[in-house]
Amino acid sequence: MRFLLVLFIIIPVIEITILINVGQAIGAWYTVGLVLLSAFIGVNMLRYQGLSTLARAQQRMNAGQIPGNEMVEGIVLAVGGALLLTPGFVTDVIGFLCLIPYTRKALARHVMSRFTVVAMSHRQSGVEPEDSIHHRQYPPRPRDTDRNGDIIDGDFRRED
C-alpha cells in the first residue's frame, strides 16, 4: 500500500516541483524541449535495447534453453519505456536506468532472485507423465532444418 502511495502521490508532486524549478531557471519552452528530447532519445534507446534483448532470447530458445533473464529484462525495458514517455525528470532518470544494460541486468537478477522459475518439457527430458499410459517414450528427436536454417518440426504416421 505504501508503494502505491509513493507511486501515485509523491512522485507526481516531486515531478511538478522539479519541472517548475527547471522552468523558472531555463525557461518554460526549454524545459518542454528537454522533456521531449529525453522522450525521443529514450524511445530510440528502447528500440535498440529491445531488439538486442529479443535477439538474445531467440538465441536461447534456439539452443533449447528458457530465456528467463531475457523475459524479465523485456519487462524492465517496458517499464523503462513507459517511464521515459511520462513527462518529468525523475521518471526519465529511472527510465534511463532501466535502459542501460548494466543496471537493467542487475535489476533483472534482483527480480529473478525473488522468483522461482519452474519449467518442464517432457520432450527434452524424455520423461512422460505417469498418467499417460497410452504414450510411448521416444528419445528426443534431433532438430531438422531446411536450407534457410528454419526449423521444421512435424509428426508422421506410417501406413502400410
LUMLUM-894604 format. One line per field, with one value per residue: residue in one letter; residue number from 0; x, y, z of N, C-alpha, C in turn. Coordinates in Angstrom, 3 decimals. Layout:
BEGIN
gulum	(a;...)
kolse	(NUM;...)
n.px	(X;...)
n.py	(Y;...)
n.pz	(Z;...)
ca.px	(X;...)
ca.py	(Y;...)
ca.pz	(Z;...)
c.px	(X;...)
c.py	(Y;...)
c.pz	(Z;...)
# end
This chain:
BEGIN
gulum	(m;r;f;l;l;v;l;f;i;i;i;p;v;i;e;i;t;i;l;i;n;v;g;q;a;i;g;a;w;y;t;v;g;l;v;l;l;s;a;f;i;g;v;n;m;l;r;y;q;g;l;s;t;l;a;r;a;q;q;r;m;n;a;g;q;i;p;g;n;e;m;v;e;g;i;v;l;a;v;g;g;a;l;l;l;t;p;g;f;v;t;d;v;i;g;f;l;c;l;i;p;y;t;r;k;a;l;a;r;h;v;m;s;r;f;t;v;v;a;m;s;h;r;q;s;g;v;e;p;e;d;s;i;h;h;r;q;y;p;p;r;p;r;d;t;d;r;n;g;d;i;i;d;g;d;f;r;r;e;d)
kolse	(0;1;2;3;4;5;6;7;8;9;10;11;12;13;14;15;16;17;18;19;20;21;22;23;24;25;26;27;28;29;30;31;32;33;34;35;36;37;38;39;40;41;42;43;44;45;46;47;48;49;50;51;52;53;54;55;56;57;58;59;60;61;62;63;64;65;66;67;68;69;70;71;72;73;74;75;76;77;78;79;80;81;82;83;84;85;86;87;88;89;90;91;92;93;94;95;96;97;98;99;100;101;102;103;104;105;106;107;108;109;110;111;112;113;114;115;116;117;118;119;120;121;122;123;124;125;126;127;128;129;130;131;132;133;134;135;136;137;138;139;140;141;142;143;144;145;146;147;148;149;150;151;152;153;154;155;156;157;158;159)
n.px	(0.819;1.953;3.768;2.129;1.162;3.479;4.012;1.777;1.206;3.390;5.555;4.466;4.136;6.780;7.808;6.346;7.235;9.999;9.855;8.710;10.720;12.936;11.836;11.618;14.294;15.553;13.665;10.352;9.823;12.280;12.390;10.203;11.207;13.459;12.153;10.761;12.958;14.292;12.368;12.373;15.051;15.009;13.053;14.351;16.613;15.271;14.201;16.551;17.761;15.680;15.448;17.932;17.724;15.603;16.827;18.769;17.060;15.829;18.070;18.647;16.293;16.472;18.622;17.452;16.991;15.473;14.486;14.597;15.896;16.005;13.304;12.529;14.184;12.992;10.557;11.500;12.551;10.170;8.884;10.764;10.559;7.920;8.216;9.960;8.356;6.611;6.032;8.596;11.472;12.505;11.237;12.328;15.050;14.913;13.792;15.849;17.796;16.675;17.113;19.838;22.246;23.840;22.656;20.054;20.364;21.270;19.017;17.199;18.367;18.001;15.193;14.714;15.880;14.025;11.973;10.911;11.595;10.003;10.177;9.191;9.802;8.640;9.426;12.110;13.309;12.708;10.934;7.855;4.563;3.146;0.503;-0.015;-0.495;-0.960;0.944;4.067;7.502;9.921;13.209;14.635;14.056;16.308;16.796;15.576;16.574;15.839;17.146;17.325;17.808;15.645;13.569;12.130;9.453;7.655;5.193;4.748;2.959;3.078;1.682;0.949)
n.py	(-1.190;1.242;1.565;2.140;4.591;6.168;5.925;7.067;9.522;10.934;10.888;12.267;14.834;15.533;15.519;17.657;19.794;19.831;20.291;22.855;24.342;23.950;25.074;27.736;28.333;27.882;28.501;28.080;26.943;25.781;23.865;22.238;21.406;19.903;17.806;16.618;15.938;14.072;12.049;11.341;10.439;8.356;6.601;5.786;4.526;2.505;1.029;-0.008;-1.452;-3.191;-4.746;-5.978;-7.494;-9.161;-10.607;-12.027;-13.597;-15.173;-16.612;-18.124;-19.646;-21.084;-22.643;-24.362;-23.541;-21.875;-18.572;-16.922;-14.756;-12.902;-12.467;-11.203;-8.970;-7.808;-7.001;-5.099;-3.297;-2.473;-1.172;0.852;2.211;3.159;4.887;6.750;7.980;9.288;12.537;14.359;14.711;13.022;10.554;10.154;9.746;7.360;5.754;5.817;4.456;1.934;1.280;1.170;-1.266;-2.491;-1.724;-2.575;-5.371;-5.963;-5.256;-7.071;-9.493;-9.185;-9.219;-11.780;-13.327;-13.275;-14.830;-18.117;-20.024;-22.485;-24.968;-27.437;-29.782;-32.470;-33.508;-32.806;-33.788;-36.435;-37.641;-38.924;-38.071;-39.808;-40.647;-40.986;-43.481;-44.362;-43.162;-43.564;-43.761;-41.948;-41.329;-38.018;-36.067;-35.135;-31.761;-30.781;-28.856;-26.630;-25.432;-22.685;-22.463;-22.539;-24.038;-27.180;-28.833;-31.721;-34.365;-37.819;-40.565;-43.932;-45.713;-48.828)
n.pz	(0.000;0.757;-1.258;-3.468;-2.607;-2.705;-5.417;-6.795;-5.597;-4.296;-6.174;-8.538;-7.346;-6.720;-9.340;-10.534;-8.966;-9.584;-12.371;-12.394;-11.073;-12.820;-15.113;-14.298;-14.050;-16.592;-18.462;-19.777;-22.360;-23.030;-21.071;-21.760;-24.215;-23.334;-22.006;-24.139;-25.765;-24.124;-24.120;-26.842;-27.241;-25.398;-26.489;-28.825;-27.710;-26.353;-28.467;-29.681;-27.518;-26.916;-29.264;-29.180;-26.822;-27.565;-29.632;-28.192;-26.635;-28.595;-29.490;-27.217;-27.042;-29.431;-28.771;-27.090;-24.519;-21.712;-21.937;-19.465;-18.082;-20.159;-20.620;-18.246;-18.426;-20.647;-19.542;-17.718;-19.558;-20.805;-18.672;-18.238;-20.708;-20.544;-18.374;-19.483;-21.365;-19.772;-18.696;-17.134;-14.995;-12.986;-13.457;-15.960;-15.385;-13.911;-15.896;-17.871;-16.425;-16.451;-19.071;-19.506;-20.067;-17.953;-15.446;-15.967;-16.230;-13.664;-12.176;-13.260;-12.412;-9.672;-9.525;-10.558;-8.577;-6.626;-7.439;-8.414;-11.144;-12.798;-15.069;-17.348;-19.765;-21.305;-23.654;-24.075;-21.757;-21.787;-20.118;-19.423;-18.327;-15.525;-15.698;-18.350;-19.989;-22.540;-24.101;-25.776;-24.957;-26.597;-27.760;-27.545;-30.433;-33.042;-34.129;-37.168;-39.957;-42.658;-45.829;-45.361;-42.702;-41.094;-38.642;-38.951;-37.875;-37.257;-37.284;-38.064;-39.524;-40.098;-42.654;-43.659)
ca.px	(0.000;2.840;4.359;1.169;1.135;4.660;3.911;0.719;1.066;4.643;6.333;3.979;4.420;8.201;7.971;5.824;8.138;11.235;9.545;8.531;12.038;13.733;11.200;11.995;15.732;15.979;12.545;9.327;9.966;13.465;12.017;9.386;12.137;14.233;11.266;10.541;14.232;14.545;11.445;12.851;16.263;14.610;12.369;15.370;17.383;14.384;14.125;17.825;17.935;14.629;15.826;19.073;17.203;14.825;17.764;19.346;16.011;15.687;19.232;18.484;15.227;17.001;19.528;16.658;17.005;14.392;15.048;14.012;16.509;15.628;11.905;12.495;14.766;11.964;9.604;12.198;12.595;8.833;8.672;11.631;9.968;6.753;8.696;10.545;7.281;5.936;6.755;9.263;12.894;12.752;10.858;13.297;16.274;14.611;13.616;17.159;18.473;16.119;17.593;21.279;22.378;24.378;21.647;18.904;20.679;21.303;17.631;16.601;18.885;17.331;13.816;14.752;16.229;12.838;11.010;11.401;11.102;9.925;9.768;9.414;9.451;8.845;10.076;13.548;13.813;12.442;10.080;6.435;3.744;2.808;-0.857;-0.166;-0.140;-1.056;2.090;5.306;8.664;10.866;14.325;14.427;14.378;17.191;16.078;15.877;16.465;15.881;18.285;17.357;18.081;14.398;13.317;10.984;9.015;6.451;4.951;4.330;2.338;3.370;0.529;1.397)
ca.py	(0.000;2.406;1.692;2.848;5.972;6.813;5.927;7.907;10.834;11.630;11.052;13.413;16.098;15.791;15.859;19.005;20.733;19.924;20.938;24.286;24.918;23.966;26.052;29.081;28.533;27.944;28.915;27.046;26.243;24.922;22.720;21.360;20.807;18.860;16.656;15.953;15.351;12.845;11.020;10.908;9.638;7.137;5.686;5.194;3.561;1.379;0.211;-0.716;-2.414;-4.205;-5.675;-6.747;-8.476;-10.130;-11.481;-12.962;-14.548;-16.127;-17.490;-19.087;-20.584;-21.983;-23.571;-25.232;-23.020;-20.959;-17.214;-16.280;-13.442;-12.011;-12.081;-10.206;-7.746;-7.215;-6.307;-3.909;-2.362;-1.901;-0.209;1.988;2.954;3.885;5.991;7.784;8.704;10.093;13.804;14.625;14.392;11.888;9.341;9.972;9.157;5.950;5.090;5.600;3.388;0.668;1.007;0.930;-2.722;-2.938;-1.565;-3.409;-6.754;-6.067;-5.236;-8.345;-10.518;-8.995;-9.693;-13.233;-13.983;-13.275;-15.758;-19.416;-20.381;-23.929;-25.317;-28.839;-30.189;-33.910;-33.867;-32.703;-34.578;-37.843;-38.133;-38.788;-38.097;-41.165;-40.998;-41.106;-44.864;-44.581;-42.563;-44.323;-42.888;-41.921;-40.422;-36.690;-36.014;-34.025;-30.695;-30.710;-27.513;-26.573;-24.682;-21.328;-22.507;-22.569;-25.326;-27.901;-29.772;-32.386;-35.743;-38.627;-41.842;-44.895;-46.515;-49.919)
ca.pz	(0.000;0.790;-2.580;-4.305;-2.143;-3.282;-6.871;-7.347;-4.962;-4.023;-7.407;-9.332;-6.658;-6.945;-10.762;-10.777;-8.316;-10.376;-13.643;-12.141;-10.774;-14.048;-15.986;-13.845;-14.230;-18.002;-19.304;-19.962;-23.634;-22.957;-20.225;-22.606;-25.175;-22.649;-21.756;-25.427;-26.190;-23.343;-24.603;-28.158;-27.033;-24.697;-27.411;-29.700;-26.908;-26.079;-29.678;-29.848;-26.431;-27.053;-30.333;-28.694;-25.863;-28.332;-30.353;-27.217;-26.250;-29.692;-29.485;-26.118;-27.392;-30.460;-28.114;-26.227;-23.153;-21.384;-21.843;-18.291;-17.859;-21.241;-20.428;-17.173;-18.986;-21.502;-18.671;-17.221;-20.689;-20.996;-17.589;-18.534;-21.808;-20.032;-17.536;-20.344;-22.039;-18.755;-18.576;-15.864;-14.977;-12.087;-14.188;-17.049;-14.822;-13.600;-17.190;-18.488;-15.671;-16.926;-20.419;-19.506;-19.902;-16.659;-14.395;-16.318;-15.892;-12.204;-11.723;-13.668;-11.493;-8.385;-9.666;-10.738;-7.315;-5.779;-8.021;-8.829;-12.465;-12.945;-16.426;-17.633;-21.111;-21.325;-24.903;-23.925;-20.651;-22.020;-19.046;-19.699;-17.120;-15.108;-16.058;-19.804;-20.311;-23.972;-24.778;-25.770;-24.813;-27.691;-27.457;-28.141;-31.859;-33.434;-34.821;-38.593;-40.513;-44.109;-46.364;-44.826;-41.281;-40.351;-38.010;-39.469;-36.852;-37.710;-36.878;-39.180;-39.182;-41.152;-43.058;-44.531)
c.px	(0.865;3.484;3.427;1.052;2.294;4.494;2.927;0.578;2.395;5.454;5.776;4.233;5.883;8.441;7.506;6.753;9.419;10.973;9.366;9.879;12.922;13.156;11.533;13.465;16.112;14.873;11.618;9.527;11.202;13.183;11.173;10.273;12.979;13.395;11.023;11.813;14.540;13.615;11.912;14.084;15.908;13.926;13.375;16.243;16.550;14.288;15.391;17.979;16.885;14.952;16.997;18.620;16.393;15.733;18.399;18.317;15.813;16.862;19.099;17.393;15.697;17.962;18.777;16.632;15.827;14.986;14.440;14.564;16.074;14.175;11.789;13.099;13.782;10.924;10.230;12.295;11.235;8.519;9.512;11.089;8.756;7.183;9.300;9.473;6.470;6.706;7.342;10.694;13.218;12.400;11.795;14.587;16.048;14.451;14.934;17.945;17.953;16.642;19.081;21.512;22.854;23.314;20.413;19.155;20.745;19.889;16.931;17.089;18.203;15.895;13.796;15.093;15.031;11.776;11.689;10.767;11.162;9.418;10.083;8.977;9.705;9.429;11.590;14.079;13.605;11.534;8.638;5.684;3.290;1.428;-1.058;0.319;-0.122;0.100;3.290;6.447;9.585;12.039;14.059;14.883;15.381;16.370;16.534;15.710;16.464;17.073;18.416;17.668;16.818;14.168;12.049;10.628;7.739;6.356;4.520;3.729;2.567;2.108;1.002;0.237)
c.py	(1.257;2.647;2.462;4.315;6.753;6.970;6.970;9.290;11.564;11.876;12.191;14.772;16.478;16.221;17.289;20.056;20.928;20.615;22.453;24.957;24.998;24.992;27.477;29.369;28.710;28.404;27.749;26.255;25.357;23.685;21.732;20.667;19.700;17.612;15.893;15.287;14.061;11.725;10.469;10.011;8.306;6.132;5.030;4.196;2.319;0.461;-0.629;-1.803;-3.524;-5.220;-6.553;-7.840;-9.549;-11.102;-12.490;-13.998;-15.593;-17.093;-18.543;-20.099;-21.557;-23.000;-24.504;-24.785;-22.074;-19.562;-16.422;-14.894;-12.445;-11.567;-11.028;-8.894;-7.048;-6.455;-5.024;-2.856;-1.704;-0.867;1.042;2.842;3.755;5.075;7.114;8.590;9.547;11.394;13.996;14.153;13.198;10.587;9.089;9.328;7.676;5.159;4.826;4.527;2.011;0.303;0.739;-0.554;-3.166;-2.846;-2.410;-4.872;-6.953;-6.093;-6.541;-9.484;-10.420;-9.515;-11.211;-13.948;-14.077;-14.249;-17.069;-19.736;-21.893;-24.203;-26.776;-29.103;-31.677;-34.357;-33.837;-33.602;-36.068;-38.447;-37.870;-38.744;-39.512;-41.584;-41.137;-42.481;-45.078;-43.953;-43.502;-43.348;-43.066;-41.059;-39.061;-36.674;-34.903;-33.000;-30.656;-29.271;-27.597;-25.726;-23.280;-21.301;-22.512;-23.972;-25.925;-28.953;-30.417;-33.790;-36.517;-39.917;-42.757;-45.703;-47.557;-50.616)
c.pz	(0.000;-0.554;-3.513;-3.905;-2.752;-4.786;-7.394;-6.714;-4.870;-5.297;-8.278;-8.672;-6.852;-8.390;-11.047;-10.176;-9.126;-11.709;-13.471;-11.891;-12.012;-15.017;-15.590;-14.120;-15.702;-18.937;-19.589;-21.246;-23.667;-22.101;-21.022;-23.638;-24.562;-22.405;-23.052;-25.949;-25.428;-23.781;-25.946;-28.031;-26.370;-25.597;-28.342;-28.948;-26.622;-27.287;-29.832;-28.774;-26.509;-28.121;-29.913;-27.725;-26.572;-29.071;-29.395;-26.777;-27.340;-29.756;-28.385;-26.429;-28.461;-29.879;-27.160;-24.776;-22.959;-21.206;-20.677;-18.044;-18.923;-21.108;-19.336;-17.664;-19.914;-20.694;-18.130;-18.330;-20.908;-19.919;-17.837;-19.668;-21.376;-19.183;-18.379;-21.078;-21.072;-18.594;-17.184;-15.899;-14.078;-12.791;-15.359;-16.543;-14.523;-14.905;-17.889;-17.745;-16.083;-18.309;-20.491;-19.205;-18.518;-15.558;-14.686;-15.937;-14.387;-11.638;-12.076;-12.775;-10.140;-8.440;-9.781;-9.444;-6.385;-6.272;-8.359;-10.169;-12.588;-14.347;-16.656;-19.063;-21.197;-22.640;-24.734;-22.824;-20.862;-20.967;-19.421;-18.372;-16.806;-15.573;-17.563;-20.245;-21.819;-24.744;-24.708;-25.654;-26.005;-27.254;-28.091;-29.589;-32.127;-34.200;-36.271;-39.061;-42.022;-44.547;-45.775;-43.329;-40.433;-39.806;-38.587;-38.432;-37.345;-37.160;-38.109;-38.654;-40.363;-41.414;-44.057;-45.164)
# end
